[in-house]
Amino acid sequence: MKYLTKSSIQSESNECILAAIFEDRQLSETAEQLNSQLNNEISDLVANGEITGKIGQVQILRKGSERIVLVGCGKPNEINERQYKQIIQKAVQAVKETAAESVINTLTDVKIKDRDLYWNVRFAIETIEESFYVFDQFKSKKNEEQGKLSEVIFNVADTEIAQTELAIQHACAVALGVKTAKDLANCPPNICNPAYLATQAKTLENSTALLKTTILGEAELSELGMQAYLAVSRGSHNEAKLTIMEYRNHPDPQSKPIVLVGKGLTFDAGGISLKPAAEMDEMKYDMCGAASVYGVMNALVSLQLPINVIGVLAGCENLPDGNAYRPGDILATMNGLTVEVLNTDAEGRLVLCDTLTYVQKFNPELVIDVATLTGACVVALGQHNSGLISTDDELAQQIELASRQSADKAWQLPLSEEYDEQLKSNFADLANIGGRWGGAITAGAFLSHFTKNYRWAHLDIAGTAWLQGANKGATGRPVPLLTQFLINRVNN
């Protein structure tokens, strides 16, 4: 999709115009102009009650080969980000059902509470790209119900063009990151294994001089002493791969990098602590942390931000066989702590603890790990907020700010010494689970033992990384949050 700016609303053949209608029979400024050109046809529709301005209502007017799509936008100056995205979704669906190849979007007239034009444009593009997303590469018949739309033009004043173009640049990069994360996560586990993750990273490396990718196999991981990581992989024929993507574009080559670590369990059967059969197919999404980090690296390459970032994809597969690790095993981790395994389905933290120790070598400014780590986080926060845990309140606040800005929500959970009590083991330094209560937090508390040498935050995306049911599929979260976090680091 191409995104452009234009200060005129004069449409051409095979174009359509999106115009806002508000509640209480109010026409937007653009709708007023069009109404004058159409001999009050729009105001007549409103007066007759055919469109009331209720959020999501759509009415299409035809003027020769041109179309005017009237979109209900609720009460002026009172809609929030979620309502605005619903408005864009309804408008896009209406345009898809026409033969329009280009649309002039004058919904820039719509004011989102506490947001400016930049966010109006950015949210619109991200929503449009989401509306057009299809994953059909494994279907014999491809989706052909996408309409002909290939260009969206934002109607703004000449003085607003620079702001709009910045929003387009950022939105397209975020949308690219979300798409690449979703494509990777939606891939079936017989295709997307740890080696496939590494291959995708190498492919991205080949597209830019800003990226260097290193892949460590099980022999290298063993030499490093990453025995907890390797224990999880023992039951699988697919070799574990730790993939390190180094993006370096800071004016100061010695600038400390931000490190993003993604849990990449390309399939998680639970190991010996086998998961229930129902919905186990969704455990291909246990690599969504790695997929989101990969998506962020795609967005970075697109934006070419002047910053150093290292993305780490912790690829592994957790399956039961005669060589699989067992409940009761005691594992030595890379940093010297020992862990008693009480449940082999609490495997993500074992992969991450060694990876979080490994990334100390980069002398990071800060580290954020992203993981579909606990069902307990889904119970606590549902599918709306990612769980945020950090030993650094300032870093947590910066991540929360980025989550609010990007509308990719996260909620900070507490972390205190009491939760460590639940991780005590009679036989090792730590147990790998902390019992039934506060499971998302005890998982974070476990990881905190391996992050004491740098600033660290953890995002549990078990509830936000994918959808179930009729809309089953990866969401690409938290790519918008993390990309916004990096944009903020550059701006500040």
C-alpha positions as CSV (number, residue, x, y, z in Angstrom):
1,M,0.0,0.0,0.0
2,K,1.3,3.5,-0.9
3,Y,0.6,6.4,1.5
4,L,0.7,10.0,0.3
5,T,-0.3,13.5,1.4
6,K,-2.5,16.0,-0.4
7,S,-4.0,19.3,0.5
8,S,-6.9,19.1,-2.0
9,I,-10.0,16.9,-1.8
10,Q,-10.6,16.9,-5.5
11,S,-11.0,13.3,-6.4
12,E,-10.2,11.7,-9.8
13,S,-11.6,8.7,-11.6
14,N,-11.7,5.5,-9.6
15,E,-10.9,7.3,-6.3
16,C,-13.1,7.6,-3.3
17,I,-13.2,10.0,-0.4
18,L,-13.7,9.2,3.3
19,A,-15.6,11.9,5.2
20,A,-16.6,12.0,8.8
21,I,-20.2,12.4,10.1
22,F,-20.5,13.1,13.8
23,E,-23.4,12.5,16.2
24,D,-26.0,15.2,16.7
25,R,-26.2,15.6,12.9
26,Q,-22.8,17.3,12.8
27,L,-20.8,17.2,9.5
28,S,-17.0,17.4,9.5
29,E,-15.4,20.3,7.7
30,T,-14.8,18.1,4.7
31,A,-18.3,16.7,4.7
32,E,-19.6,20.3,4.7
33,Q,-17.6,21.1,1.6
34,L,-18.7,18.0,-0.2
35,N,-22.3,18.7,0.9
36,S,-22.2,22.0,-0.9
37,Q,-20.9,20.3,-4.1
38,L,-23.7,17.7,-3.9
39,N,-26.6,20.1,-3.4
40,N,-27.1,19.2,0.3
41,E,-27.4,15.5,-0.4
42,I,-25.3,14.6,2.6
43,S,-27.2,16.8,5.0
44,D,-30.4,15.3,3.6
45,L,-29.2,11.8,4.5
46,V,-28.4,13.0,8.0
47,A,-31.7,14.7,8.4
48,N,-33.5,11.6,7.2
49,G,-31.7,9.5,9.8
50,E,-29.9,7.3,7.2
51,I,-26.7,8.0,8.9
52,T,-26.6,9.3,12.5
53,G,-22.9,9.6,13.1
54,K,-22.8,6.6,15.4
55,I,-19.3,5.0,15.5
56,G,-18.9,2.5,12.6
57,Q,-21.9,3.5,10.5
58,V,-21.1,3.7,6.8
59,Q,-23.0,5.2,3.9
60,I,-21.7,5.2,0.3
61,L,-22.6,8.0,-2.2
62,R,-21.8,7.6,-5.8
63,K,-20.9,10.5,-8.1
64,G,-20.2,9.0,-11.5
65,S,-17.2,6.7,-11.1
66,E,-16.3,8.4,-7.8
67,R,-17.5,7.4,-4.4
68,I,-17.9,9.3,-1.1
69,V,-17.8,7.0,1.9
70,L,-19.5,8.7,4.9
71,V,-18.3,7.3,8.1
72,G,-19.9,7.7,11.5
73,C,-17.3,9.0,14.0
74,G,-19.2,9.4,17.3
75,K,-19.0,12.6,19.3
76,P,-16.5,15.1,18.1
77,N,-13.3,15.4,20.2
78,E,-14.4,12.5,22.5
79,I,-13.3,9.3,20.8
80,N,-10.4,7.2,22.0
81,E,-7.8,5.2,20.2
82,R,-9.8,2.0,20.2
83,Q,-12.9,3.7,18.8
84,Y,-10.8,5.5,16.2
85,K,-9.4,2.1,15.0
86,Q,-12.9,0.7,14.8
87,I,-13.8,3.7,12.6
88,I,-10.9,3.0,10.3
89,Q,-11.7,-0.7,10.1
90,K,-15.3,0.0,9.1
91,A,-14.2,2.5,6.5
92,V,-11.6,0.2,5.0
93,Q,-14.1,-2.7,4.8
94,A,-16.5,-0.4,2.9
95,V,-13.7,0.6,0.5
96,K,-12.7,-3.0,-0.1
97,E,-16.2,-3.7,-1.4
98,T,-15.8,-1.1,-4.1
99,A,-13.6,-1.0,-7.2
100,A,-11.7,2.0,-5.8
101,E,-7.9,1.9,-6.4
102,S,-7.2,5.1,-4.4
103,V,-8.8,6.7,-1.4
104,I,-8.5,10.3,-0.1
105,N,-8.7,10.0,3.7
106,T,-10.2,13.2,5.2
107,L,-10.8,11.4,8.6
108,T,-7.8,13.6,9.6
109,D,-10.8,15.9,10.6
110,V,-11.4,13.4,13.5
111,K,-9.8,14.4,16.8
112,I,-8.7,11.6,19.1
113,K,-8.6,12.5,22.8
114,D,-5.2,13.6,23.9
115,R,-3.7,12.9,20.5
116,D,-2.5,15.0,17.6
117,L,-2.5,14.6,13.8
118,Y,0.7,12.4,13.9
119,W,-1.2,9.8,15.9
120,N,-4.3,10.1,13.7
121,V,-2.3,9.2,10.7
122,R,-0.1,6.6,12.3
123,F,-3.0,4.7,13.9
124,A,-4.9,4.9,10.6
125,I,-2.0,3.3,8.6
126,E,-1.3,0.6,11.3
127,T,-5.1,-0.3,11.2
128,I,-5.3,-0.3,7.4
129,E,-2.3,-2.6,7.2
130,E,-3.8,-4.9,9.9
131,S,-7.1,-4.9,7.9
132,F,-5.3,-6.1,4.7
133,Y,-3.2,-8.8,6.5
134,V,-3.6,-12.3,5.1
135,F,-1.5,-15.4,5.9
136,D,-2.4,-17.8,3.1
137,Q,1.0,-19.0,1.9
138,F,0.1,-22.6,2.8
139,K,-3.3,-22.5,1.1
140,S,-3.8,-23.9,-2.5
141,K,-6.3,-21.1,-3.2
142,K,-5.1,-17.6,-2.2
143,N,-7.4,-14.9,-0.7
144,E,-8.8,-12.8,-3.5
145,E,-11.2,-10.7,-1.5
146,Q,-8.9,-7.7,-0.8
147,G,-10.3,-5.3,-3.3
148,K,-8.3,-3.1,-5.6
149,L,-7.2,-0.4,-3.1
150,S,-3.5,0.3,-3.5
151,E,-3.1,4.0,-2.4
152,V,-4.2,6.1,0.6
153,I,-3.9,9.8,0.4
154,F,-4.1,11.8,3.7
155,N,-5.8,15.2,3.3
156,V,-3.9,17.7,5.4
157,A,-3.0,21.4,5.3
158,D,0.3,22.4,3.7
159,T,1.7,23.3,7.1
160,E,0.9,19.7,8.3
161,I,2.7,17.8,5.6
162,A,6.0,17.3,7.4
163,Q,4.2,16.0,10.5
164,T,2.1,13.7,8.3
165,E,5.1,12.3,6.4
166,L,6.9,11.5,9.7
167,A,3.8,9.6,10.9
168,I,3.7,7.7,7.5
169,Q,7.4,6.8,7.9
170,H,7.0,5.5,11.5
171,A,3.7,3.8,10.8
172,C,4.9,1.9,7.8
173,A,8.0,0.7,9.7
174,V,5.8,-0.4,12.7
175,A,3.4,-2.1,10.3
176,L,6.3,-3.9,8.5
177,G,7.6,-5.1,11.9
178,V,4.1,-6.4,12.9
179,K,3.6,-8.2,9.6
180,T,7.0,-9.9,9.7
181,A,6.4,-10.9,13.3
182,K,3.0,-12.3,12.4
183,D,4.2,-14.1,9.3
184,L,7.0,-15.8,11.4
185,A,4.7,-16.7,14.3
186,N,1.9,-18.0,12.0
187,C,4.3,-20.4,10.3
188,P,3.6,-24.1,11.2
189,P,6.1,-25.7,13.5
190,N,7.2,-28.3,10.9
191,I,8.6,-25.4,8.9
192,C,9.4,-22.8,11.6
193,N,12.0,-24.5,13.9
194,P,15.1,-22.9,15.5
195,A,17.1,-23.3,12.3
196,Y,14.3,-21.5,10.4
197,L,14.4,-18.6,12.9
198,A,18.1,-18.3,12.2
199,T,17.6,-18.4,8.4
200,Q,15.1,-15.6,8.6
201,A,17.6,-13.5,10.6
202,K,20.3,-14.2,8.0
203,T,17.9,-13.2,5.2
204,L,17.3,-9.8,6.9
205,E,21.1,-9.4,7.4
206,N,21.6,-9.7,3.6
207,S,19.3,-6.8,3.0
208,T,21.3,-4.2,4.9
209,A,24.8,-3.2,5.9
210,L,23.5,-2.2,9.4
211,L,23.0,-5.7,10.6
212,K,25.4,-8.5,11.6
213,T,24.0,-11.9,12.5
214,T,25.7,-14.7,14.5
215,I,24.2,-18.1,15.0
216,L,25.3,-20.4,17.9
217,G,24.5,-24.1,17.7
218,E,24.4,-26.6,20.5
219,A,28.1,-27.3,20.5
220,E,28.8,-23.6,21.1
221,L,26.1,-23.3,23.7
222,S,27.6,-26.3,25.5
223,E,31.0,-24.7,25.5
224,L,29.5,-21.6,27.1
225,G,27.9,-23.6,29.9
226,M,24.3,-23.0,28.9
227,Q,23.1,-26.3,30.3
228,A,19.6,-25.1,31.3
229,Y,19.0,-23.9,27.8
230,L,20.2,-27.2,26.3
231,A,18.3,-29.4,28.8
232,V,15.0,-28.0,27.3
233,S,16.2,-29.0,23.8
234,R,17.2,-32.5,24.6
235,G,13.9,-34.1,23.7
236,S,13.8,-32.7,20.2
237,H,15.6,-33.7,17.0
238,N,15.7,-30.1,16.0
239,E,18.9,-28.5,17.3
240,A,18.6,-25.4,19.5
241,K,19.9,-22.2,17.8
242,L,20.7,-18.9,19.5
243,T,20.6,-16.2,16.9
244,I,22.2,-12.8,17.6
245,M,21.3,-9.8,15.4
246,E,23.5,-6.8,15.9
247,Y,22.1,-3.5,14.5
248,R,24.7,-0.8,14.9
249,N,23.9,2.7,13.6
250,H,24.8,5.0,16.6
251,P,27.1,7.9,15.7
252,D,29.3,6.7,18.6
253,P,30.4,3.2,17.8
254,Q,31.2,2.6,21.5
255,S,27.7,3.5,22.6
256,K,26.2,0.7,24.7
257,P,23.5,-1.3,22.9
258,I,19.9,-2.0,24.0
259,V,19.4,-5.7,24.0
260,L,16.1,-7.3,23.2
261,V,15.8,-11.0,24.0
262,G,12.9,-13.1,22.5
263,K,11.8,-16.5,23.8
264,G,11.8,-18.7,20.7
265,L,10.1,-22.0,21.6
266,T,9.1,-23.0,18.1
267,F,6.9,-25.7,19.6
268,D,6.2,-26.4,23.3
269,A,4.6,-29.7,24.1
270,G,5.5,-29.2,27.7
271,G,8.1,-32.0,27.7
272,I,7.6,-34.8,30.2
273,S,5.0,-32.5,31.9
274,L,2.9,-32.9,28.8
275,K,0.3,-30.3,28.0
276,P,-3.4,-31.3,27.4
277,A,-4.1,-32.1,23.8
278,A,-6.8,-29.4,23.4
279,E,-5.4,-26.4,21.6
280,M,-1.9,-27.7,21.8
281,D,-1.6,-26.7,18.1
282,E,-1.3,-23.1,19.4
283,M,2.0,-23.9,21.1
284,K,3.6,-23.0,17.8
285,Y,3.1,-19.5,19.1
286,D,5.5,-20.1,22.0
287,M,8.1,-18.4,19.9
288,C,6.2,-15.1,19.6
289,G,8.7,-13.4,21.8
290,A,11.4,-14.2,19.2
291,A,9.1,-13.3,16.4
292,S,8.4,-9.9,17.9
293,V,12.1,-9.2,18.4
294,Y,12.6,-10.2,14.7
295,G,9.8,-7.8,13.8
296,V,11.4,-4.9,15.7
297,M,14.7,-5.5,13.9
298,N,12.8,-5.3,10.6
299,A,11.3,-2.0,11.7
300,L,14.7,-0.7,12.8
301,V,16.2,-1.5,9.4
302,S,13.4,0.4,7.8
303,L,13.7,3.4,10.0
304,Q,17.5,3.4,10.2
305,L,17.4,4.8,13.7
306,P,20.7,6.2,15.0
307,I,21.0,3.7,17.8
308,N,22.7,0.4,18.7
309,V,20.3,-2.6,19.3
310,I,21.0,-6.3,19.6
311,G,18.1,-8.6,19.0
312,V,18.5,-12.2,20.3
313,L,16.3,-15.0,19.2
314,A,16.5,-17.9,21.7
315,G,15.4,-20.8,19.5
316,C,14.5,-24.1,21.0
317,E,11.9,-26.9,20.9
318,N,10.4,-28.7,24.0
319,L,9.3,-32.2,23.3
320,P,9.1,-35.5,25.3
321,D,11.3,-38.4,24.3
322,G,13.7,-40.8,26.1
323,N,16.4,-38.1,26.3
324,A,14.1,-35.3,27.5
325,Y,14.8,-33.6,30.8
326,R,12.6,-34.7,33.8
327,P,10.9,-33.3,36.8
328,G,13.4,-33.7,39.6
329,D,16.5,-33.0,37.5
330,I,18.9,-30.4,38.8
331,L,20.4,-28.2,36.1
332,A,23.5,-26.0,36.2
333,T,23.0,-22.6,34.6
334,M,25.5,-20.4,32.8
335,N,25.9,-18.0,35.8
336,G,26.6,-20.8,38.2
337,L,23.2,-21.1,39.9
338,T,21.5,-24.5,40.1
339,V,17.9,-25.1,39.3
340,E,15.6,-27.9,40.4
341,V,13.1,-28.8,37.7
342,L,9.6,-29.2,39.2
343,N,7.8,-28.9,35.9
344,T,9.3,-29.3,32.5
345,D,6.5,-27.1,31.0
346,A,8.2,-24.1,32.8
347,E,10.9,-24.3,30.2
348,G,10.9,-20.7,28.8
349,R,12.6,-19.4,31.9
350,L,15.3,-22.1,31.6
351,V,16.1,-21.0,28.0
352,L,15.9,-17.3,29.0
353,C,18.0,-17.5,32.2
354,D,21.1,-18.7,30.2
355,T,20.4,-16.3,27.4
356,L,20.1,-13.4,29.8
357,T,23.4,-14.4,31.3
358,Y,25.0,-14.6,27.8
359,V,24.0,-11.1,26.8
360,Q,26.1,-9.6,29.6
361,K,29.0,-9.9,27.1
362,F,27.6,-6.9,25.2
363,N,27.9,-4.6,28.2
364,P,24.3,-3.5,27.5
365,E,22.7,-0.2,28.4
366,L,19.6,-2.2,29.2
367,V,17.9,-5.5,28.4
368,I,14.3,-6.3,27.7
369,D,13.2,-9.9,27.4
370,V,9.9,-10.7,25.6
371,A,8.2,-14.1,26.2
372,T,5.0,-16.0,26.1
373,L,6.0,-17.1,29.6
374,T,3.0,-17.9,31.8
375,G,-0.7,-18.8,31.6
376,A,-0.9,-17.0,35.0
377,C,-0.3,-13.7,33.2
378,V,-3.3,-14.4,31.0
379,V,-5.4,-15.1,34.0
380,A,-4.3,-11.8,35.6
381,L,-4.5,-9.5,32.6
382,G,-6.5,-11.3,29.9
383,Q,-5.6,-10.7,26.3
384,H,-5.5,-6.9,26.5
385,N,-2.3,-6.0,28.5
386,S,1.1,-7.5,28.4
387,G,2.6,-8.1,31.8
388,L,5.6,-5.9,32.7
389,I,8.1,-6.7,35.4
390,S,11.3,-4.8,36.1
391,T,13.9,-4.3,38.8
392,D,14.2,-0.7,37.5
393,D,11.2,1.6,38.0
394,E,12.5,4.3,35.6
395,L,12.9,1.7,32.8
396,A,9.4,0.3,33.6
397,Q,7.9,3.8,33.4
398,Q,9.6,4.4,30.0
399,I,8.1,1.1,28.7
400,E,4.7,2.0,30.1
401,L,4.9,5.4,28.3
402,A,5.7,3.7,25.0
403,S,2.8,1.3,25.6
404,R,0.4,4.1,26.1
405,Q,1.7,6.1,23.1
406,S,1.5,3.1,20.8
407,A,-1.8,1.8,22.2
408,D,0.0,-1.5,22.7
409,K,-0.9,-1.9,26.3
410,A,1.3,-3.2,29.2
411,W,0.7,-3.2,32.9
412,Q,3.4,-3.4,35.5
413,L,3.2,-6.2,38.1
414,P,4.9,-5.9,41.5
415,L,8.2,-7.6,42.2
416,S,9.4,-7.9,45.8
417,E,11.4,-10.3,48.0
418,E,8.3,-12.2,49.1
419,Y,8.0,-13.8,45.7
420,D,11.5,-15.2,45.9
421,E,10.4,-17.3,48.9
422,Q,8.2,-19.3,46.6
423,L,11.2,-20.3,44.5
424,K,13.1,-22.0,47.3
425,S,14.3,-25.6,46.7
426,N,15.5,-28.2,49.2
427,F,18.1,-29.4,46.7
428,A,19.2,-26.5,44.5
429,D,19.6,-22.8,44.5
430,L,16.2,-22.2,42.9
431,A,13.1,-24.2,41.8
432,N,11.9,-23.5,38.3
433,I,8.3,-22.8,39.5
434,G,7.0,-21.0,42.6
435,G,3.6,-22.7,43.1
436,R,0.1,-21.8,42.1
437,W,-0.1,-18.2,43.3
438,G,1.4,-15.2,41.5
439,G,2.8,-17.4,38.7
440,A,3.6,-14.5,36.3
441,I,5.5,-12.7,39.1
442,T,7.4,-15.7,40.4
443,A,8.5,-16.4,36.8
444,G,9.8,-12.8,36.6
445,A,11.4,-13.2,40.0
446,F,13.2,-16.3,38.7
447,L,14.6,-14.3,35.7
448,S,15.7,-11.5,38.0
449,H,18.4,-13.7,39.5
450,F,20.2,-13.7,36.1
451,T,19.9,-10.0,35.3
452,K,21.7,-8.4,38.3
453,N,24.5,-6.8,36.2
454,Y,22.4,-4.5,34.0
455,R,19.0,-2.7,33.9
456,W,16.3,-5.2,33.0
457,A,12.6,-5.5,32.2
458,H,10.5,-8.5,31.2
459,L,7.4,-8.5,29.1
460,D,5.1,-11.5,29.4
461,I,3.0,-11.6,26.2
462,A,1.3,-14.9,26.8
463,G,-2.1,-13.2,26.6
464,T,-1.4,-10.7,23.9
465,A,0.8,-12.5,21.3
466,W,-2.0,-14.4,19.5
467,L,-5.8,-14.6,19.2
468,Q,-7.9,-17.7,19.4
469,G,-11.1,-18.9,17.8
470,A,-12.4,-17.5,14.5
471,N,-9.7,-14.8,14.5
472,K,-6.9,-17.3,15.4
473,G,-3.5,-15.9,14.5
474,A,-0.6,-13.9,15.8
475,T,-1.1,-10.3,16.7
476,G,2.5,-9.0,16.2
477,R,2.5,-7.5,19.7
478,P,4.5,-6.0,21.3
479,V,6.3,-4.7,18.1
480,P,4.5,-1.3,18.3
481,L,5.4,-0.9,21.9
482,L,9.1,-1.8,21.5
483,T,9.5,0.2,18.3
484,Q,8.0,3.2,20.0
485,F,10.4,2.7,23.0
486,L,13.4,2.8,20.6
487,I,12.0,5.9,18.8
488,N,11.7,7.6,22.2
489,R,15.3,6.7,23.1
490,V,16.5,8.4,20.0
491,N,14.3,11.5,20.5
492,N,15.4,11.8,24.1
